[in-house]
């Protein structure tokens, strides 16, 4: 094999690739700008929505309770709630967001309290609707304070200390450093996004260098040049790999910078509280890149092979679009709670890389698993390259009619 010929093919394809604005946008601009815009946008929108939800005075309806004036007074003393008259369709009003919550005071509730009998006060709200949850929290807080007041009065009447009901306290303390806590929360997201962008970065060059060449009628010209099929495949493959790795590198840098500035601003805003601190130094970035390297090789070879079967650019897109789901399913599985790296999962492509990237972001390096994942992905990638070379040597694939 002539490596000089491979380099010539690579330089030729690289020159054409750099002239393609569409490819540069998907490979360079999207990874660089997507994460800062996405993260800052989500934070801004969430802050605005939460702020508006907190400013609104929730409307709450009281069901029954006419024979319990003390409880009604305790509820009406809440300044952050607006009580509305009772209506039979109160459930529909909560669902339709006309009111935010409703509270049912059982009959004879105050008399039961005086007789030291227990009853249940029910709070109805719209689960998942933040304004409804805020209203329910206000009602629950008021009722809890009223309950504590009654308990304190009973203890005082019997000359008992409040410690009778609380013989000891339970305190939870986090022992993990802040960067590990933050990394555990967003590490899986980073691995997932690196994998997805590695694939999308390789997709468009893979289509353009195979089906695109067929559609433009330049495939025959390239095949008639004095280079072997192997050299031609490797030259094209290196260009697709370069695009995939460029996208992966830029996405990691963009995410690391975004989370760093985000954590820094949160730390300032919280006045000494730990913000979102990421352990995404150069070692972590290099480790994530090395783990994504064989996966990018796998993506590049597989995408080239599949796209080679298409006769036109659009046909290749229709072939490769379903492959996105094949990649997304194992990649997103690592984001699900309870899914952790294990010897069996270390052999599943895509999922293993996503899981190990999550561990790396938290600063944990399981070297045995890392070696197994890297080696197994290299084997899959080598098999994909071998298949791509074989497909380029088949005339029935290159000149489909």
C-alpha angles and dihedrals in degrees: 000000000000109000090190089061090049089052092050092052090046094050091047092052092043092055092052091044093054089052092055108092093191092058093044091052093052093042104039114013098041096052092043099047104027099075099046090047093043096046097042090044094051092048093048094048092045092050092050093048093046091046092052091046092053093047094054117091104226120230112231131185125211116216116207116322096130090134093053106067095163093058091046090051091051090053095045090052089069105107096196095061134074115207119211130196119273119268131183093232094057092131091056091047091056092048091047090048093240088127127017102217146351131213125205118209109197120233114270091015097143092045090051090053091053090051090047092242118145124237135170126247111203124211118198122199144149106268112221093020104109098206091051091049091051090053092049091049091054091051093046092049092052093048091048091053090049091049092050090050091054092047091050090051093051092049092049091050090055093042093243129144123241088240088075089077094041110041092167141004130234119218126186119205127188113229097182117096117252094252091057092049091050092042092053089054100048103017093091090048091054093050091048094051094045090054094047093047092046088058097043090047090057097040102075097044090047091054094044094050094050117022090021091057090050093049093049091047094237097115092086091050092053093046091052092056118105095262128102123246090249093054091046093051094047092048092052092041092054090054092051090046091050090054092048094048092045090055092047094048094047092047092053092048091046093049093045092051093045094051092044094055091040092053091045093053092046091050090054093046093050093053100231100343117124111262128193100312115183126199090216103134127146092279092055092045091050092047093050090048093051092050091048092048099080090040090055088051089052093048093047095051096044094046092049092049095049094043090051090069092061123090097204139030093250092049090053090051090053089052096048100041094074088052088067089070091050088057098038096054098060092035094054091044088073090060092059115099116257096025106123135169113274136163091261095047090047089074097052109097119236092007092064093051092048092050095047091048088055090053092047092052089056090052095252118132117191096188096189092053091043091055092046092049094046093047096045093048090049089054091050090047093049090051090050092051091049090052092049091053091049092051092051089055094056114091091199089063098042095048104035113166 
